[in-house]
């Protein structure tokens, strides 16, 4: 989560300052960037995409119980 925050804000602030504020090392951040996405993370991303698709297809009318049943 910290590394994602740094990634999202690195255009606005230097990476070293963001790392200092969040208490992580710049080397750890750069190592995180070079790692491939884990299977768990990819599965979670696909699940979120599927939920957004169902929610969009129903024009936002389905809540979590109906989406879960879909």
Secondary structure, 3 states (H helix, E strand, C coil): CHHHHHHHHCCCCCHHHHHHHHCCCHHHHHHHHHCCCCHHHHHHHHHHHHHHHHHHHCCCCCCHHHHHHC
